[in-house]
Each structure stands twice: as structure tokens, then as C-alpha cells.
């Protein structure tokens, strides 16, 4: 007799499917992991930018030494003074002629990594020309700060080479502090360049505004708030009570002083004349910072020890070429 096949009573195991509660738990765990990992990834990215920035600044310091070696031991000036005869304001770089090139462009020409893809002899491009040659001259934390004037790295020009003309000599034959002999500088104790906040440094942090990428000033024509304004040079920590030079020659005042920018996790990268780079706070470099974040022009805690080139707290030469009163 033929047996009738037994009907299967097997049913899919319902326990193998996710319940809504289990799915929500998994999503919650993933969200927690993402919340933990994202800050860590962001911190790793910021740390990497600090390292890359430091490596680039080290190359710039090497370029500074190459320039001095090729130019009779003269430290590169922050920017040549403006001569009345415009033809005297044109300088050959490695790949073209530039109108009054800043320090970094001159270093690049000497070291073989050009700052500009296309240098310009046109005065109209003096401040706006983008630094688009070698990435050595760009800070990865603020890669959009590329204009020649509102720039990311500031040079210690008041002590290492201030080639602006003195006020007592408008004829253009006397410089404030130039030439400076490279071999006279205490290289391991002297800041060459640093991440720069520009003239926004003298303002409270809450009043600072974004960088002006085309090299211009604020809308009202002043450098009052924009980060990186005249950032290509930095003022030393302690300035004279009167007669001192400032980063922006049109607005020489304490509230428009320039200073380093603590853009790397609360520190600023600073390259020294001997080529080493350190991440330092403003206070560690000798600056005095007020409670609102504004950098003071002087104070009992301010010192030029790491800027003077001598390892001592000296004032930089003033507008008449002599050292002013403390």
C-alpha cells in the first residue's frame, strides 16, 4: 500500500530576522561609533596638516639660507622699498619678472621652487597675484590664503630685513633695517617665519572676519578685521611706544599689529633661522594676549627674545632707522 508523504511542518525560523528594536539598536551602535571616530579622524587630519605645514616651512627656511649664501650673506628683505622710478621696482625671479616681490618669492627663486606660476611686472598685481607656483608656500590648514598680501606665512622682517625707506629719507637711499647679515643672527633662537593671522591679530577674536582672497582690504578700505590681512609679515611681540614700524604701513597702530596665528590645534608653526620648526603658542613665542584674544603691542610679559636675532629682548629699529624707546 502506497504511503502518503508526510506533510512538512517546518516553518522559517522567525528568530533569524531582525526585529525593529534590534535594527534600532544596531543603528544606535553605529551612530555611537561614528560619533567616536569622526572627532578622532578630524584630529588626525589636523595633526597631519600641522606636520605638512611644518615640513613646508622647513623647506622655506632652507631656501632662506640658500638666498643668503648666494647674496653675500644678506638676509632676504620682507619686500623691497618702493622707488620713484618704476623700472627700479622690477626684479627677476626664477621664471619671470615680478613687481616688488615679497620675501617668499625671492626665496623661491633662489631655491628653485617658484612661488608664482606666472610672475607679473604690473604694479596692479602687486597685492592680488596668487601664490600658485609651488605648494611649499601654502599652509594646508588655510589653502585658500593664496594672495600675495593676505598671505598665510609671515616673515620676521623687522629684525631680519626691513627694506622700507626711513621717514627721514624719502629719497630712497636709507632703509629702516637692511641689510642684515645672516651670519650675525643667533640662528637657533630666532624665528624666521610663522603661521600668520595678519593685522587681525590686534583685534578681539569675536571681531575677526574671513581672509580676503583677492588681496584687498576690508570693504571700508581698512585692515580692521580680515584674517591674514598683510599676513606676509609679522610684527615682533614687543613694539616701541612710538616710532615703531607695523606690518601695514598705511595703518601703523597697536590695534593693527600683526602676529602669528594659532591655527594648528592651539599652536602656530614657527620656523627658525637654523631650519628647525616648532609648534608654539603665542605666549611661548613671547607675545602677550589679552582676555578677549587680541594680541597686545607691548606689556610686562612681552619679549622679543625669539625675534631679535640676538637672543635678547631688543626693540626693532623704528621708522627713522634707530631703536625707539621701550
C-alpha positions in Angstrom: 0.0 0.0 0.0 1.4 3.3 -1.1 2.2 5.6 1.8 1.1 9.2 1.6 4.1 11.6 2.0 4.0 13.3 5.4 3.4 17.0 5.1 6.3 19.1 6.3 5.5 21.2 9.3 8.9 23.1 9.2 8.5 26.8 9.3 11.1 29.5 8.7 12.9 30.4 11.9 11.5 33.8 12.9 14.4 34.4 15.2 16.7 34.8 12.2 15.0 38.0 11.1 15.8 41.4 12.7 13.1 42.9 14.8 12.5 46.6 14.7 14.0 47.0 18.1 17.2 45.1 17.1 17.6 47.2 14.0 17.3 50.4 16.0 19.9 49.1 18.5 22.3 48.4 15.6 21.7 51.8 14.1 22.3 53.3 17.6 25.6 51.4 18.0 26.8 52.6 14.5 25.9 56.2 15.4 27.9 56.0 18.6 30.9 54.5 16.8 30.7 57.3 14.1 30.4 59.9 16.9 33.6 58.4 18.5 35.5 58.0 15.2 34.8 61.3 13.5 36.4 63.5 16.1 39.4 61.2 16.1 39.6 61.4 12.3 39.3 65.1 12.4 42.0 65.3 15.0 44.2 63.1 12.8 43.6 65.3 9.8 44.5 68.4 11.8 47.7 66.7 13.1 48.6 65.7 9.5 48.2 69.3 8.4 50.4 70.5 11.2 53.1 68.1 10.1 52.8 69.0 6.4 52.8 72.7 7.2 56.0 72.3 9.3 57.7 70.3 6.6 57.0 73.1 4.1 58.2 75.8 6.5 61.4 73.9 6.9 61.9 73.9 3.2 61.3 77.7 3.2 64.0 78.1 5.9 66.4 76.1 3.8 65.6 78.4 0.9 66.3 81.5 3.1 69.8 80.1 3.7 70.4 79.4 0.0 69.5 83.0 -0.7 71.9 84.3 1.9 74.7 82.1 0.6 74.1 83.4 -2.9 73.9 87.0 -1.9 77.0 87.8 0.2 75.5 86.7 3.5 72.5 89.1 3.2 69.2 88.0 4.8 66.3 88.3 2.4 64.2 91.5 2.9 60.5 91.3 3.6 59.8 93.4 0.5 61.9 95.9 -1.4 61.1 99.5 -0.8 59.1 101.4 -3.5 61.4 103.5 -5.7 60.0 106.6 -7.5 61.3 105.2 -10.8 59.0 102.3 -11.5 61.7 100.5 -13.5 63.7 100.1 -10.3 60.8 98.1 -8.8 61.1 95.2 -11.2 63.0 92.2 -10.1 63.9 89.0 -11.9 62.7 85.8 -10.4 63.3 82.2 -11.5 60.6 82.2 -14.1 59.8 85.8 -14.9 59.9 89.4 -13.7 57.9 90.5 -10.6 56.9 93.9 -9.2 58.4 94.3 -5.7 58.4 90.6 -4.8 57.8 89.6 -1.2 60.3 87.6 0.7 58.9 84.2 -0.1 59.0 84.8 -3.9 62.7 85.8 -3.6 63.5 82.7 -1.6 61.6 80.5 -4.1 63.6 81.9 -7.0 66.9 81.2 -5.1 65.9 77.7 -4.0 64.3 76.6 -7.3 60.7 76.3 -6.2 58.8 79.3 -7.6 56.1 80.9 -5.6 54.2 82.2 -8.7 53.3 80.2 -11.8 53.3 83.5 -13.7 55.1 86.4 -12.1 53.8 89.9 -13.0 55.7 93.1 -13.6 52.4 95.0 -13.4 52.0 97.2 -10.3 48.3 96.4 -10.3 49.1 92.8 -9.4 51.4 93.6 -6.5 48.9 92.5 -3.8 46.5 90.2 -5.7 48.8 87.9 -7.6 48.0 84.3 -6.3 50.8 82.2 -4.8 50.1 79.3 -7.2 53.6 78.0 -8.1 55.0 75.6 -5.5 52.7 74.2 -2.7 55.7 74.7 -0.4 54.4 78.2 0.1 50.9 77.2 1.1 49.6 76.2 4.5 47.3 73.1 4.2 45.1 74.3 7.0 44.2 77.5 5.1 44.9 76.6 1.5 42.7 79.4 0.2 45.0 82.1 1.7 46.9 82.5 -1.6 47.1 86.2 -2.3 50.5 87.9 -2.1 49.4 90.3 0.6 46.8 88.5 2.6 49.1 85.5 3.0 49.4 82.5 5.3 53.1 82.8 6.4 54.5 85.9 8.0 58.2 86.8 7.9 60.1 88.4 10.9 61.1 91.3 8.6 61.6 94.0 11.3 64.7 92.2 12.6 65.7 90.1 9.5 65.3 92.6 6.7 63.1 95.7 6.8 63.8 97.3 3.4 61.2 100.0 3.7 62.7 103.5 3.4 63.1 105.6 6.6 60.8 108.5 7.1 63.7 110.9 7.3 64.9 109.9 3.9 62.1 110.0 1.4 64.6 110.0 -1.4 65.0 106.2 -1.1 68.6 105.7 -0.1 68.3 104.7 3.6 66.4 101.6 4.8 64.9 101.0 8.2 66.8 97.8 8.9 68.6 96.4 5.8 70.9 94.8 5.0 71.1 92.3 7.8 74.0 89.8 7.8 72.8 86.2 8.1 75.8 85.0 10.0 75.3 87.6 12.7 71.9 86.0 13.7 71.6 83.6 16.6 70.0 81.0 14.3 68.6 78.5 16.8 66.9 81.2 18.8 65.5 83.4 16.1 62.1 83.0 14.4 62.3 83.2 10.7 58.6 82.9 9.8 55.4 81.7 11.3 51.7 81.0 10.6 50.3 84.5 10.3 47.0 86.0 11.5 47.9 89.3 9.9 46.6 92.6 11.2 43.5 90.8 12.6 45.8 89.7 15.5 45.4 93.1 17.2 41.6 92.7 17.3 39.4 90.7 19.7 38.7 87.3 18.3 35.0 87.9 18.0 35.6 90.8 15.6 37.8 88.9 13.2 36.5 88.1 9.8 37.4 85.7 7.0 40.5 86.1 4.8 40.1 88.4 1.7 41.3 86.1 -1.1 41.9 88.7 -3.7 44.5 90.5 -1.6 42.2 93.5 -0.9 41.4 95.2 2.3 38.1 95.3 4.2 35.1 96.8 2.5 35.8 100.2 4.0 39.4 100.1 2.9 40.9 99.4 6.2 42.6 96.2 7.5 40.5 96.1 10.6 39.1 92.6 10.8 40.1 90.2 8.0 42.4 87.3 9.0 45.6 87.3 7.1 45.5 91.0 6.2 49.1 91.9 5.4 49.9 88.5 6.7 53.1 88.1 4.7 55.0 89.8 7.6 54.6 89.5 11.3 55.4 92.1 13.9 57.5 91.1 16.9 55.9 90.6 20.3 57.1 93.9 21.8 56.8 97.2 19.9 58.1 100.7 20.8 55.8 103.2 22.4 56.2 105.5 19.4 58.0 105.5 16.1 57.7 101.7 15.5 57.0 100.2 12.2 54.0 97.9 11.7 53.0 95.2 9.2 50.7 97.6 7.3 52.5 100.9 6.6 49.2 102.6 5.9 47.8 101.8 9.4 50.6 101.9 11.9 48.8 101.5 15.2 48.7 98.9 18.0 45.3 97.6 17.1 46.5 96.8 13.6 49.6 94.9 14.7 50.3 91.5 13.1 51.2 88.3 14.9 51.3 84.5 14.4 48.1 82.5 14.0 47.5 79.6 16.4 45.7 77.6 13.6 47.2 74.2 14.4 45.3 72.9 17.4 46.1 76.0 19.5 49.6 76.4 18.3 51.4 78.2 15.4 54.2 76.6 13.4 57.3 78.7 13.6 60.4 78.1 11.5 63.7 79.2 12.9 66.8 80.5 11.1 68.7 77.3 11.7 65.9 75.4 9.9 64.1 73.7 12.8 60.3 74.1 13.1 58.4 74.2 16.4 54.6 74.4 17.1 54.3 77.1 19.7 51.7 79.2 21.5 51.8 82.9 21.2 52.9 83.2 24.8 55.7 80.7 24.2 56.9 83.0 21.4 56.9 86.0 23.7 53.5 87.6 22.8 51.1 88.9 25.4 47.5 88.1 24.7 44.5 89.9 26.3 41.5 88.1 27.7 39.5 88.9 24.5 42.1 87.3 22.3 43.6 90.5 21.0 47.4 90.5 20.9 48.9 93.4 22.8 51.6 95.6 21.3 53.6 95.6 24.5 53.4 94.6 28.1 55.4 93.3 31.0 55.2 89.7 29.7 56.0 90.5 26.1 59.6 89.8 24.9 61.4 89.9 21.6 63.9 87.3 22.7 63.0 84.9 19.9 62.8 87.6 17.2 65.7 90.0 17.8 68.3 87.8 16.2 70.5 88.1 19.4 68.5 86.0 21.9 67.8 89.2 23.9 64.8 91.3 24.4 65.7 94.2 22.0 63.4 96.5 20.1 63.4 96.6 16.3 64.7 99.7 14.6 61.9 102.3 14.1 60.8 104.5 11.2 63.9 106.6 11.5 66.2 103.6 11.4 67.1 103.8 15.1 65.8 101.8 18.0 62.9 103.6 19.8 62.1 104.0 23.4 60.8 100.8 25.1 
